[in-house]
Amino acid sequence: MRITARVGVLVIVVIVNSLVYMSLRQETYNANKLQRPEDLEVFGRLKRIEDQVHKIAKFIDVKDKKVKEPVVKQKITKKIEVKKLYPQSRLFSSWGAELTEEEQMEAERQFQEYGYNVFLSNRLPVNRTIPDTRDHRCTLKIYPNDLPSISVVLIYLNEALSVIKRAVRSIIDKTPAHLLTEIILVDDYSLNEDLQLPIDEYIGLINKDKPGLIKKVRHKRQIGLAKARMSGWEAAKGQVVAILDAHIEVHKEWAEPLLARIKADRTIVLSPVFDKVRFDTLEIIKYNPSAHAFDWNLWCMYESFRPEWYKMNDPSEPGKSPSIMGILVADRQFLGEIGVLDEGMTIYGGENVELALRVWLCGGSIEVVPCSKIAHIERAHKPYSPDLSKPMIRNALRVAEIWLDEYKSNVNIAWNLPLKDHGIDIGDVTERKELREKLKFEE
């Protein structure tokens, strides 16, 4: 109100001064351009007054507009800090910073139950793209058209359904249809609700488009890894059987290099190269080809290939290996001829080393095939057995008793056990020793 009143007064002053100024200018003109000094002085002073009044009026007008315009308050977005509920959990060391407290609770619960990031897995595409980590020379290889057929066996116990779906989808998408006989899902007595009706519905959905492609073997009690793999082998119909974990994704052209090697020599037992899938971010970490060896604990580890492999200077070529890690690909009949796996093994560990010893002693061989790659989730912990040391020791002693003769005491020493009367029940080994005698002609 004050500014408006002031503007009104100034407007009157401007008008009066303007009239005086115009009157004087007119009189000067009418008086035949009267140029008296006093007239010119008055004329100049009035002109300066008018200019100053205009400037003040303009300034007040601007101020008046600013007062009248509504004030727009700037919206400030404050980032809400979410409390970290599990600062010591391995799951959240490099993942999950954006999760709400409720989401953190769900992710941690699933992590403890499965040993990897199920929360993230459930939100990834079933057919996600994974990087091709093969050596460039693998892409140049040409394989025979008449390769043997393959049955893929996936073993699981309380696995996440989304992980199994991703494994199945990758095998279907990346295995030539004319080579893939079937995918056999072996359930070692899972109790998860997702692995009851939901997985059956998923199998039915696939079989609707591809009749008979997916088969399921479900055990009525938990029988352990070796027996579960045996049941998968028994159900297989393909010429070659690939026995894999269910928490995997196969790479492009994973099957062809394996099938080509077995076509060339049916007594070779093969392993692909495993890329690591991180348990927290589920990112793929490239692993370079290595042999699979074992120590006196009869526990597998990565080791260098023999010197001649490195002399070839071609990392796409297969390399001989003392053992396998557990995942294996073999001629189905040859595997049966040498006794498949020792069903006397319990829970986990040792069955792969036992098979390796038998393969080499029976005239076969083991190779790692770099051009066949499989991405494998490495769990942060194995929830189905928090303490694996007991079954591992027991299974190692069983292998030693059957196959190592005078060297079996080295296994006791490695596990820091008495050479005699260690008190550990290794089960009945009669049948496996009879198998050894039966296969003796191959040694």
Secondary structure, 3 states (H helix, E strand, C coil): CHHHHHHHHHHHHHHHHHHHHHHHHHHHHHCCCCCCHHHHHHHHHHHHHHHHHHHHHHHHHHHHHHHHCCCCCCCCCCCCCCCCCCCCCHHHCCCCCCCCHHHHHHHHHHHHHHCCCHHHHCCCCCCCCCCCCCCHHHHHCCCCCCCCCEEEEEEECCCCHHHHHHHHHHHHHHCCCCCEEEEEEEECCCCCHHHCHHHHHHHHHHHHHCCCCEEEEECCCCCCHHHHHHHHHHHCCCCEEEEEECCEEECCCCCHHHHHHHHHCCCEEEEEEEEEECCCCCCEECCCCCEEEECCCCCEEEECCCHHHHHCCCCCCCEECCCCCCCEEEEHHHHHHCCCCCCCCCCCCCHHHHHHHHHHHCCCEEEEEEEEEEEEECCCCCCCCCCCHHHHHHHHHHHHHHHCHHHHHHHHHHCCCCCCCCCCCCCCCHHHHHHHHHCHHHC
